[in-house]
């Protein structure tokens, strides 16, 4: 049944695969060892077994919880609120609906407010992201992320880091970003590769007043910033429920171009770190984001209990 209220084009929509939302290690091992038919049988036989949370679970859980803070005057009218939900998460899966029933059983168990899905029975489905107005696609399938990125969608490859032990008494959602190749394009990084750090610094000083072009997650951050402002206006006297951070290897004087670029795109991050080569893990362990986005795998491989997402360069 079609729901009336906000059209999908006016909502904040995240697309997430079942393997990013849940721990599918055991069932994926069946797929790798015995093939698709055995995998489908396994999932149907275990459809009532609740899946354990995956890497993206804390982020999705906290994001959906923000809907409760946006209820406003509809709080006492359940039907009106169901029609007006602003934040939506859509489940994307290569399963067929029958096999995917285990994911929805787990969604119900964890009381996640997810009702929309895209099942593609083994085929790619990232091409439907635009139809759902997705501002971000999270997947553990590297080929799907590459395909989505090449098609112009904001997409990230969720890494198999150890699961973050989330603290339910802390309700804040925290998201952290690298800068070059994530919030801005990678043109400055190419300069560094060609001319070295000294040449990079000279170049960035020369172009300090010229903003960089959009990166893969510029529009996602803009949407997230809009959500922050919406919550701030509705809850002016409470601790902000979303906190964002920029964690970059840049330092002065190359920091000026970062400020110029962020101002152009109208985004304001709560915490900004210009590390100048200091290991990002030291800051991340204190900030403890529910997702950290970086375009360099080397920055993600040594992280412990930090849910991280690799952003790939668009071809």
N, C-alpha and C positions, 0 to 999 in steps of 0.2 A: 504494500500500500504506500502510495506516495505521501510524504509528509509536507504539509504546508508550513510557511514561515520563511526564515532566511533562505534564499536560493543558495545553491552550493557555491556560486561565484562570490558570495559575500562572506563565506566562512573561512576559518583558519583550518586547513586540512593537511594532515600528515598521512602518508601512505607507508605502511610497514608490512614486511613479509612475516609469515608465521615463524620462520626460523630466526628472525631478529627479535621478535617479541618473546618467543619461548625457546627453551633449550631442546633442540631437536637432535641432539648428538646420537642418541640410541637409534631412533628411527632412520636417521640419515645413514647410519652404518649399515642398516639392512638394505637400503637403496643401493649403496656403493658395492656391497658384497653380493646381493642377490637380484638386483634389478627392480624395475618399476612395479611389476605385478606383485612381487613379494612385499614390496614397501606398502602398496595399497592394501593388501590383505592385513599386514601388520597394523596399520593405522586403524582399519575398521575393527579389527579384533580388540584393539586397545582404545576405542573411541571414548570410553567412559573413564579412562585413566587421565588424571589431570597432569598436564605438562608442567615442568618446572619453569620458573621465570628465566628469560634470556637476557642478553646484554642490554637491549633497548627497553626492557620492561619497566625499570624505575622511571625513565624519562616519559614513557607513554602514560604510566599510571598517574604521575604528578601532573602531566599536561591535562589529562582528562578531568582531574580533580578541580582544575581552575574553573570549569563550567559551573561548579557550585557557587563560586564567588561572583559569577556574572548573572545570577538568577534575577536579582533586583525585584521588581514588582511582580514577577511571575512565580515567586517562590511558593505562594500558596495555591497556585494553579498549575498542577502537574501537567495537564495537557498543553497548556500554553507554553510551559517551559520546554517540553519535549519538541515543540514546534520551533522554538527560538534558539536552540543550542548553537553557540557560536563556534566552538572548537569541535572538530570531528576527526576521528581516526578511522581509516579504511584499511581493512586487511587485504593484502595482495598475496595470492598463493598460486603456485603452479599445480596444486592438487585439483581434483574434481570436487564438487560439493560434498559427495558422500565421504571421501577420504578426509576432506577438510573439516568434517563435523567434530573431530577431536579438538581442533583449535577453538571452535566456538564453544564447545563444552568447557574448555579451560578458561575462556573469556568470561563465561557465566560464573564459573567458580570463583574467579578473582574479582568479580563485580566490576569489570571494565565496561564502560559504556561505549561499546563498539557494535554497530548494527549493519554497517555497509561492508561489502566484500567484492573482490574480483577473483574468481577462480578460472583458470585457463587450461586445465587438464593436460599439463605437460608443456604447453607452449609459452613463449614469452608473453608478458602482459604489461610491461612498462609503457607501451604505446598508448595505454588508456589513462595514464596519469593526468593528462590535460582534461579529460572528461570529468574527472573528480575534483579538478581545481587544486591539485596537490602542490603545496609549496615546498615539500621535502619528501623524498622517497628513501627509505632505509631498508637495506637488504644485505644478506650474507652471501649472495650470489654475485661474484665479481663480474661475470659476463653481463648480467642484467644491469648492474650499475654502470658498466661501460656503455651499454646500449642506451640507457636512459640519459646519461650525460651527453653522449654524442647527439641525441635527439633534442638536446636543449633543456632537459629537466634538471632540477636540483636533486642530486642523488648522492648517496654516500654508502660506502662499503663498510658494514659493521664488523669490527674486529672481534676475534674470539678471546677477549681478555677475560680474566676471572671475574665472576659476577660481583658487582658492587654491593656491599652489605648496606642496604638502605635503612635509614633511621626514620621510622614512621612518625616520631614526635616532631621531626623537622619537616615542615610542609613546603619549604621553599624549593622551587625548580631552578636549577643552576645549569647554564650552558656556556661553554667556552669555545673560542675560535682562534685558529691561527689567522694570519692576515694575507700574505702573498699566496696566490693560488687558491684561496678560500673566499675571503671577503672582497678581495681585489683580484684582478687577473695576474698572470704569472710573468708579465713582461719584465718586471724589475729583477726577478730571479734569473731570467735569461741573461740580463746584463751582468749579474754577479758571476754567472758561469763563464761568460766570455771575457770579462775584464778583471775578475777577482774582486776582493772586498774593497780595496782602495778605489778601484774604478766604479764599483757600485755606489760607494759613499759619495763620490764626486758627482755621479749621475743624479742621485736622488736629491742632493743639495741644489743642483741646477734646475731640477724639475719639481722642487718642493711645492710650488704653487699650482701645479697641474695635477689634478686628481687622476688616479688610475682608473681604467675601465672596470666595469662590473666583474666580480668573480662569480664562481658557481653558486655561492650561498648569499650573495648580496640581497636578493629579493626575499629569501627566507628570513634574514636578519631584519629587514624592513618590516616584514609581517609580524615577526616576534616583537619588535619594538612597538608596533601599533597595538599589539595585544597588551604589552606592558602599560602603555599610556591609558588604555581603556580600563585596566584594572586599577591603576593609580587614581583615575578620576572617580571611580566608583568606591574605592577604599582609601581615601586620602589620609586616614589616621592610623593605618596599620602598616606593619612591615611589608615591603614589596614582596609579592609572592613569586616574582621572577627576578633572577639576578644573572647578568651576563658579564663575560670577561673576554678581553682580547689578550692573547699570550703570543708574542712574536719575538723572533730572534733579533729583530732590528733594535738599534739603539740610536742615540743622538749622534750626528745630526739627521740621520735618515728617518727619524720619527716624524718630522714635520709633514712629510708626504702622506703618512698614515692619517694624521689629523685632517689634512686637506681633503682626502678621499672620503673619510667618514662623514665630514660636514656636507659634502656634495650629495651624499645619499641619505642624509637626514637621519642618521642613526647615532645613538648615544649609548655607549657601553658603560656599565657600572664600575668595572675595574679594568685597567689597562696596564700591561706589563711589557716594557721594552727591555729584554733580557740580555742582549748583546752576547749571546753564546752560552749563557747559563742554562743548565739542563731544565727543560720545561717541567719535568716531573716534580721538581722541588715545589713549584708554585701550584701545580695541579693537585698535589697531595694535601695542600691546605685548602684550596678553593673547593675541591671535591665536586666537579661537575657531574651531572647525570649523563651528559654527552660532551665529548671534546672532539672538534673537527680539525684535521690537519691534512695537508696534501703530501706529506713526506712519511712514508712507512717507518723510516728509521726513528722518527719521533714518537711512534706509537708502540713499537715492538717491546720496549722495556717497561711500559707502564704496568703497574700492579693495581688491580681493583679500580681502575679508571675506565669507565665505558668510553670507547673511542671509535671514531669513524674516519675512514680514509676517503678523502676527496680526490678524485682522479682528474687529470687534465683533459679537457675536451679536445677531441681530435678535429 
